Amino acid sequence: MKIEGTEEVTKELMEKTYAAYLSTIDKNGFPYIRAVFNLRCKEKFPHPAKVISEYDEDPYTVYISTNTSSIKVNQIEKNGKVAIYFALPNDVKGVMLQGEAEVLDDIEFKKDIWMENWTVYYPQGYTDPDFTILKIKPKLLKGWFRGHLYYDFKDE
């Protein structure tokens, strides 16, 4: 059931929150949650946010920069089912997206989205073998705002 306002709140959360909380599935079948940078945040990541909006017309697709050697990449390669949560707690707004994550191998996209201050994490730049981008295509969206729970099923 799509509720009026769900798209606007989701867009607001994805554009304003510095971090999101990504849940993968560990080797024992349990959720494994960590904070990740929200590359769609226009204030914190203006360059990546612009690149993503030009690259992907779907405003719900999530992109995350991370280390190829990270636990999250290893878990996603074994089971791509993930959930990610964006929230503005002081505004009592939150949205959870569920979907499949994939590791992007697109070197041109990595070059375009690259920020020079990331060399702290990836000394070889966008070609660093430990630099990767995760892409999450959501299938289900659940939002909490106006004191209610709202659903937006992407498959409908």
DOTOR-858724 format. One record per residue: residue number from 1; residue in one letter; chain; x, y, z of N, C-alpha, C in turn. Coordinates in Angstrom, 3 decimals. Layout:
N
{NUM,"a","A",{X,Y,Z},{X,Y,Z},{X,Y,Z}};
...
***
This chain:
156
{1,"m","A",{0.851,-1.180,0.000},{0.000,0.000,0.000},{0.893,1.239,0.000}};
{2,"k","A",{0.762,2.030,-1.032},{1.543,3.258,-1.150},{0.773,4.387,-0.481}};
{3,"i","A",{1.439,5.102,0.417},{0.808,6.173,1.167},{1.371,7.518,0.710}};
{4,"e","A",{0.503,8.497,0.535},{0.934,9.829,0.134},{1.956,10.384,1.127}};
{5,"g","A",{3.037,10.894,0.615},{4.085,11.460,1.456},{5.283,10.540,1.635}};
{6,"t","A",{5.108,9.241,1.357},{6.197,8.279,1.555},{7.409,8.639,0.690}};
{7,"e","A",{7.183,8.946,-0.575},{8.289,9.272,-1.480},{9.031,10.524,-1.020}};
{8,"e","A",{8.278,11.551,-0.597},{8.900,12.805,-0.171},{9.738,12.616,1.091}};
{9,"v","A",{9.216,11.853,2.052},{9.948,11.619,3.299},{11.195,10.786,3.023}};
{10,"t","A",{11.075,9.776,2.181},{12.230,8.935,1.843},{13.315,9.776,1.175}};
{11,"k","A",{12.931,10.612,0.235},{13.897,11.478,-0.445},{14.564,12.424,0.556}};
{12,"e","A",{13.781,13.011,1.452},{14.330,13.903,2.464},{15.360,13.181,3.333}};
{13,"l","A",{15.017,11.999,3.798},{15.930,11.235,4.655},{17.215,10.870,3.917}};
{14,"m","A",{17.080,10.451,2.670},{18.261,10.046,1.906},{19.146,11.239,1.559}};
{15,"e","A",{18.570,12.418,1.451},{19.362,13.606,1.124},{19.958,14.281,2.352}};
{16,"k","A",{19.420,14.034,3.556},{19.854,14.770,4.745},{20.705,13.981,5.728}};
{17,"t","A",{20.527,12.680,5.806},{21.234,11.908,6.831},{22.671,11.619,6.411}};
{18,"y","A",{23.624,11.901,7.303},{25.042,11.659,7.019},{25.358,10.172,6.939}};
{19,"a","A",{24.697,9.403,7.799},{24.951,7.965,7.866},{23.644,7.203,7.758}};
{20,"a","A",{23.777,5.951,7.375},{22.660,5.020,7.370},{23.162,3.761,8.072}};
{21,"y","A",{22.243,2.881,8.395},{22.599,1.665,9.117},{22.293,0.467,8.227}};
{22,"l","A",{23.362,-0.216,7.836},{23.267,-1.339,6.908},{23.296,-2.657,7.672}};
{23,"s","A",{22.356,-3.522,7.346},{22.297,-4.850,7.940},{22.526,-5.895,6.856}};
{24,"t","A",{23.520,-6.740,7.097},{23.792,-7.883,6.235},{23.508,-9.138,7.066}};
{25,"i","A",{23.715,-10.299,6.465},{23.509,-11.563,7.175},{24.875,-12.219,7.383}};
{26,"d","A",{25.177,-12.563,8.647},{26.481,-13.170,8.925},{26.467,-14.675,8.637}};
{27,"k","A",{27.611,-15.324,8.857},{27.758,-16.746,8.524},{26.840,-17.645,9.347}};
{28,"n","A",{26.341,-17.140,10.473},{25.431,-17.916,11.313},{23.964,-17.592,11.045}};
{29,"g","A",{23.706,-16.738,10.042},{22.341,-16.399,9.677},{21.723,-15.269,10.480}};
{30,"f","A",{22.554,-14.541,11.239},{22.058,-13.442,12.063},{22.330,-12.086,11.408}};
{31,"p","A",{21.496,-11.088,11.715},{21.753,-9.739,11.195},{23.060,-9.186,11.753}};
{32,"y","A",{23.771,-8.451,10.919},{25.036,-7.809,11.277},{24.895,-6.352,10.838}};
{33,"i","A",{24.803,-5.437,11.804},{24.474,-4.043,11.511},{25.672,-3.146,11.759}};
{34,"r","A",{25.855,-2.166,10.860},{26.898,-1.158,11.039},{26.467,0.132,10.355}};
{35,"a","A",{27.073,1.234,10.813},{26.822,2.530,10.178},{27.678,2.627,8.923}};
{36,"v","A",{27.121,3.231,7.883},{27.848,3.467,6.629},{27.575,4.900,6.188}};
{37,"f","A",{28.508,5.459,5.428},{28.294,6.789,4.872},{27.147,6.743,3.867}};
{38,"n","A",{26.306,7.768,3.907},{25.194,7.913,2.983},{25.648,8.820,1.838}};
{39,"l","A",{26.039,8.236,0.724},{26.578,9.008,-0.394},{25.534,9.845,-1.120}};
{40,"r","A",{24.261,9.703,-0.770},{23.224,10.574,-1.341},{23.010,11.834,-0.502}};
{41,"c","A",{23.714,11.962,0.626},{23.587,13.144,1.478},{24.221,14.334,0.773}};
{42,"k","A",{23.392,15.299,0.401},{23.869,16.446,-0.383},{24.805,17.362,0.393}};
{43,"e","A",{24.640,17.454,1.715},{25.498,18.327,2.515},{26.871,17.699,2.755}};
{44,"k","A",{26.897,16.459,3.151},{28.153,15.780,3.502},{28.912,15.310,2.263}};
{45,"f","A",{28.196,14.840,1.246},{28.809,14.276,0.043},{28.216,14.902,-1.224}};
{46,"p","A",{28.397,16.217,-1.416},{27.758,16.859,-2.573},{28.184,16.275,-3.924}};
{47,"h","A",{29.471,15.961,-4.065},{29.935,15.419,-5.350},{29.365,14.025,-5.623}};
{48,"p","A",{29.533,13.053,-4.700},{28.929,11.745,-4.969},{27.415,11.807,-5.155}};
{49,"a","A",{26.726,12.637,-4.374},{25.271,12.747,-4.499},{24.882,13.198,-5.907}};
{50,"k","A",{25.628,14.159,-6.447},{25.353,14.651,-7.810},{25.624,13.557,-8.847}};
{51,"v","A",{26.752,12.872,-8.714},{27.112,11.805,-9.648},{26.049,10.707,-9.632}};
{52,"i","A",{25.632,10.309,-8.436},{24.627,9.250,-8.309},{23.311,9.665,-8.964}};
{53,"s","A",{22.879,10.905,-8.738},{21.604,11.354,-9.314},{21.659,11.385,-10.842}};
{54,"e","A",{22.842,11.622,-11.407},{22.995,11.624,-12.866},{23.142,10.206,-13.416}};
{55,"y","A",{23.680,9.309,-12.615},{23.971,7.931,-13.028},{22.730,7.043,-12.945}};
{56,"d","A",{21.899,7.280,-11.940},{20.787,6.379,-11.647},{19.512,7.192,-11.439}};
{57,"e","A",{18.517,6.960,-12.272},{17.257,7.703,-12.179},{16.400,7.273,-10.993}};
{58,"d","A",{16.667,6.088,-10.430},{15.874,5.596,-9.297},{16.357,6.278,-8.022}};
{59,"p","A",{15.541,7.148,-7.421},{15.981,7.884,-6.235},{16.125,7.024,-4.983}};
{60,"y","A",{15.669,5.764,-5.044},{15.754,4.880,-3.888},{16.996,3.987,-3.905}};
{61,"t","A",{17.677,3.890,-5.022},{18.870,3.050,-5.086},{19.946,3.647,-4.197}};
{62,"v","A",{20.558,2.800,-3.390},{21.559,3.227,-2.408},{22.945,2.838,-2.904}};
{63,"y","A",{23.898,3.750,-2.718},{25.301,3.496,-3.067},{26.157,3.724,-1.827}};
{64,"i","A",{27.069,2.788,-1.579},{27.942,2.842,-0.407},{29.370,2.595,-0.849}};
{65,"s","A",{30.286,3.456,-0.412},{31.710,3.199,-0.662},{32.236,2.388,0.515}};
{66,"t","A",{33.082,1.421,0.214},{33.614,0.570,1.281},{34.878,-0.136,0.822}};
{67,"n","A",{35.483,-0.831,1.759},{36.670,-1.624,1.457},{36.250,-2.973,0.879}};
{68,"t","A",{36.886,-3.357,-0.208},{36.632,-4.654,-0.816},{36.895,-5.766,0.196}};
{69,"s","A",{37.867,-5.546,1.083},{38.249,-6.544,2.081},{37.352,-6.542,3.319}};
{70,"s","A",{36.296,-5.727,3.331},{35.455,-5.603,4.523},{34.585,-6.835,4.752}};
{71,"i","A",{34.167,-6.983,5.990},{33.247,-8.068,6.346},{31.946,-7.927,5.559}};
{72,"k","A",{31.453,-6.694,5.389},{30.168,-6.503,4.693},{30.229,-7.010,3.258}};
{73,"v","A",{31.333,-6.761,2.562},{31.467,-7.239,1.177},{31.482,-8.763,1.162}};
{74,"n","A",{32.223,-9.361,2.074},{32.271,-10.816,2.171},{30.876,-11.385,2.426}};
{75,"q","A",{30.135,-10.770,3.338},{28.786,-11.249,3.648},{27.844,-11.074,2.463}};
{76,"i","A",{27.939,-9.949,1.764},{27.074,-9.684,0.607},{27.378,-10.644,-0.533}};
{77,"e","A",{28.636,-10.988,-0.719},{28.980,-11.952,-1.765},{28.375,-13.325,-1.489}};
{78,"k","A",{28.155,-13.648,-0.211},{27.552,-14.935,0.160},{26.032,-14.863,0.191}};
{79,"n","A",{25.501,-13.696,0.558},{24.053,-13.507,0.645},{23.782,-12.014,0.448}};
{80,"g","A",{23.271,-11.661,-0.715},{23.066,-10.260,-1.064},{21.861,-9.586,-0.427}};
{81,"k","A",{21.082,-10.327,0.356},{19.904,-9.728,0.981},{20.327,-8.812,2.122}};
{82,"v","A",{19.881,-7.553,2.035},{20.267,-6.539,3.014},{19.073,-5.668,3.376}};
{83,"a","A",{19.257,-4.917,4.448},{18.323,-3.851,4.817},{19.174,-2.654,5.197}};
{84,"i","A",{18.673,-1.463,4.901},{19.376,-0.235,5.268},{18.346,0.733,5.843}};
{85,"y","A",{18.748,1.437,6.899},{17.825,2.315,7.610},{18.381,3.732,7.647}};
{86,"f","A",{17.556,4.686,7.253},{17.867,6.111,7.306},{16.932,6.731,8.337}};
{87,"a","A",{17.449,7.638,9.185},{16.580,8.224,10.213},{16.979,9.648,10.565}};
{88,"l","A",{15.967,10.430,10.899},{16.116,11.736,11.543},{15.341,11.618,12.845}};
{89,"p","A",{15.984,11.089,13.897},{15.271,10.812,15.147},{14.569,12.026,15.755}};
{90,"n","A",{15.188,13.192,15.676},{14.571,14.380,16.265},{13.289,14.784,15.538}};
{91,"d","A",{13.162,14.373,14.284},{11.955,14.650,13.506},{10.982,13.468,13.525}};
{92,"v","A",{11.352,12.408,14.220},{10.568,11.173,14.296},{10.246,10.661,12.893}};
{93,"k","A",{11.295,10.533,12.096},{11.158,10.024,10.735},{12.223,8.965,10.498}};
{94,"g","A",{11.829,7.910,9.832},{12.769,6.862,9.478},{12.237,6.064,8.313}};
{95,"v","A",{13.149,5.466,7.569},{12.752,4.613,6.462},{13.741,3.457,6.362}};
{96,"m","A",{13.178,2.269,6.160},{13.980,1.075,5.995},{13.744,0.551,4.585}};
{97,"l","A",{14.833,0.260,3.902},{14.765,-0.311,2.562},{15.339,-1.720,2.618}};
{98,"q","A",{14.640,-2.672,2.041},{15.153,-4.034,1.914},{15.375,-4.321,0.443}};
{99,"g","A",{16.424,-5.063,0.154},{16.672,-5.431,-1.224},{17.919,-6.267,-1.362}};
{100,"e","A",{18.404,-6.321,-2.576},{19.609,-7.077,-2.906},{20.753,-6.102,-3.138}};
{101,"a","A",{21.908,-6.428,-2.574},{23.107,-5.606,-2.768},{24.036,-6.301,-3.757}};
{102,"e","A",{24.764,-5.493,-4.489},{25.774,-6.034,-5.399},{27.025,-5.170,-5.331}};
{103,"v","A",{28.146,-5.774,-5.670},{29.414,-5.062,-5.748},{29.545,-4.540,-7.173}};
{104,"l","A",{29.715,-3.218,-7.320},{29.857,-2.622,-8.655},{31.303,-2.732,-9.134}};
{105,"d","A",{31.467,-3.171,-10.360},{32.793,-3.272,-10.954},{33.039,-2.172,-11.989}};
{106,"d","A",{32.146,-1.222,-12.081},{32.199,-0.156,-13.086},{33.298,0.853,-12.735}};
{107,"i","A",{34.458,0.745,-13.379},{35.609,1.602,-13.068},{35.316,3.064,-13.411}};
{108,"e","A",{34.533,3.316,-14.444},{34.189,4.695,-14.800},{33.334,5.340,-13.719}};
{109,"f","A",{32.393,4.580,-13.166},{31.567,5.101,-12.081},{32.431,5.376,-10.855}};
{110,"k","A",{33.346,4.463,-10.545},{34.251,4.657,-9.408},{35.094,5.925,-9.607}};
{111,"k","A",{35.540,6.142,-10.814},{36.324,7.343,-11.141},{35.467,8.596,-10.978}};
{112,"d","A",{34.244,8.548,-11.485},{33.362,9.715,-11.429},{32.966,10.080,-9.996}};
{113,"i","A",{32.715,9.079,-9.169},{32.226,9.324,-7.802},{33.365,9.645,-6.833}};
{114,"w","A",{34.594,9.359,-7.226},{35.772,9.477,-6.372},{35.926,10.871,-5.752}};
{115,"m","A",{36.292,10.885,-4.461},{36.627,12.124,-3.746},{38.077,12.004,-3.271}};
{116,"e","A",{38.859,13.051,-3.506},{40.291,13.000,-3.189},{40.577,12.694,-1.720}};
{117,"n","A",{39.727,13.150,-0.804},{39.990,12.882,0.614},{39.807,11.400,0.973}};
{118,"w","A",{39.314,10.586,0.057},{39.199,9.153,0.303},{40.539,8.438,0.214}};
{119,"t","A",{41.593,9.138,-0.222},{42.916,8.489,-0.292},{43.398,8.075,1.094}};
{120,"v","A",{42.820,8.644,2.143},{43.126,8.216,3.513},{42.791,6.730,3.671}};
{121,"y","A",{41.699,6.303,3.045},{41.247,4.920,3.132},{41.771,4.061,1.971}};
{122,"y","A",{41.936,4.704,0.812},{42.312,3.995,-0.412},{43.489,4.738,-1.062}};
{123,"p","A",{44.716,4.468,-0.615},{45.893,5.224,-1.070},{46.117,5.226,-2.583}};
{124,"q","A",{45.648,4.199,-3.271},{45.856,4.126,-4.722},{44.740,4.803,-5.518}};
{125,"g","A",{43.863,5.497,-4.812},{42.783,6.202,-5.493},{41.669,5.275,-5.934}};
{126,"y","A",{40.917,5.718,-6.943},{39.743,4.956,-7.387},{40.108,3.607,-8.000}};
{127,"t","A",{41.378,3.403,-8.354},{41.806,2.101,-8.879},{42.315,1.177,-7.780}};
{128,"d","A",{42.310,1.641,-6.540},{42.772,0.817,-5.420},{41.940,-0.465,-5.378}};
{129,"p","A",{42.584,-1.616,-5.337},{41.824,-2.871,-5.305},{40.939,-3.022,-4.061}};
{130,"d","A",{41.221,-2.226,-3.016},{40.411,-2.311,-1.802},{39.266,-1.288,-1.802}};
{131,"f","A",{39.083,-0.553,-2.896},{37.994,0.415,-3.014},{36.878,-0.199,-3.842}};
{132,"t","A",{35.689,-0.209,-3.269},{34.546,-0.707,-4.021},{33.295,0.090,-3.683}};
{133,"i","A",{32.319,-0.048,-4.528},{31.018,0.586,-4.343},{29.969,-0.521,-4.282}};
{134,"l","A",{29.131,-0.434,-3.272},{27.996,-1.339,-3.169},{26.753,-0.625,-3.683}};
{135,"k","A",{25.935,-1.354,-4.391},{24.681,-0.819,-4.927},{23.542,-1.662,-4.377}};
{136,"i","A",{22.558,-0.997,-3.787},{21.398,-1.690,-3.225},{20.153,-1.241,-3.969}};
{137,"k","A",{19.504,-2.194,-4.631},{18.236,-1.942,-5.316},{17.116,-2.420,-4.397}};
{138,"p","A",{16.391,-1.492,-3.774},{15.352,-1.911,-2.830},{14.139,-2.536,-3.505}};
{139,"k","A",{13.558,-3.500,-2.797},{12.324,-4.147,-3.235},{11.170,-3.783,-2.308}};
{140,"l","A",{11.524,-3.375,-1.074},{10.514,-3.023,-0.089},{10.975,-1.796,0.673}};
{141,"l","A",{10.051,-0.899,0.908},{10.318,0.315,1.679},{9.286,0.375,2.803}};
{142,"k","A",{9.756,0.600,4.030},{8.854,0.828,5.163},{9.268,2.135,5.807}};
{143,"g","A",{8.326,3.040,5.949},{8.629,4.342,6.516},{7.841,4.617,7.775}};
{144,"w","A",{8.476,5.334,8.681},{7.833,5.739,9.924},{7.836,7.265,9.991}};
{145,"f","A",{6.661,7.863,9.935},{6.531,9.309,10.070},{5.077,9.639,10.340}};
{146,"r","A",{4.851,10.824,10.857},{3.510,11.246,11.250},{2.891,10.264,12.243}};
{147,"g","A",{3.752,9.574,13.011},{3.260,8.664,14.024},{2.713,7.351,13.496}};
{148,"h","A",{2.988,7.032,12.234},{2.440,5.817,11.634},{3.500,5.080,10.828}};
{149,"l","A",{3.208,3.843,10.551},{4.043,3.004,9.712},{3.445,2.955,8.314}};
{150,"y","A",{4.268,3.221,7.304},{3.801,3.211,5.926},{4.639,2.248,5.105}};
{151,"y","A",{3.984,1.622,4.136},{4.655,0.679,3.255},{4.632,1.205,1.826}};
{152,"d","A",{5.663,0.899,1.106},{5.701,1.179,-0.321},{6.423,0.006,-0.952}};
{153,"f","A",{5.666,-0.863,-1.605},{6.272,-2.024,-2.247},{6.725,-1.645,-3.646}};
{154,"k","A",{8.024,-1.765,-3.875},{8.613,-1.362,-5.148},{8.177,-2.270,-6.291}};
{155,"d","A",{7.800,-3.502,-5.999},{7.467,-4.452,-7.066},{6.081,-4.215,-7.667}};
{156,"e","A",{5.265,-3.404,-7.023},{3.903,-3.167,-7.512},{3.888,-2.100,-8.588}};
***
